[in-house]
Structures are given as C-alpha cells and as structure tokens.
Amino acid sequence: MSNTFAVNTTEIARHSSDLNLIAGQIQDAMGAMRRKLEVLQGTWTGSASGQYAALQHEWEGQQENVRRTLESISGALGRAGSSYQQTEQDVLATFRH
C-alpha cells in the first residue's frame, strides 16, 4: 500500500465551484421550462393532459434530484479541499520553530 498522494486544492475548489454553478443553471432551466409548460397546461384539457402533468411532475423530481446531488458533490469537494489545505498548514506549522 502506498502512502504517497498529491492534491491540487485549487483544482478541487474550481470543480466544486463549477458543480455549484451547474446546479444553479439546472434550477434556472427547470424554472424556465416549468413556466413555459404551465402555459401549455392552461390550454390543454383531457385525460392525456392529466397523464402528461403526472409525467412532468416525475421529471421535475428527477431533475431536482440531479441538482441536489450536484450541490452535495460540490459541498463535499469544497470541504475536502479545505481539509487538505488545513492539513498542509498544520504539517507546515510543525516544522516551524
């Protein structure tokens, strides 16, 4: 087993930020789509309309799941990067006199 590793905390922070940005873009796109589809729903009646609305609700739930997962990964990356930086500072401090 190897105990050697290297970490680029700048890259970790960048990817964390990117994922958070993408999660926000998904949320914005979901809102825009929802507003457009509400117009459609307002003009569509019948059993197919009801079935479509149920399916749309399911899709929105799945999209929300993806958004929350990306935010969770972003947060985990951010915490990992901070931990690595703090550990490096702690080790550095042990060698100062």
Secondary structure as UniProt FT lines:
FT   HELIX           9..43
FT   HELIX           47..94
//
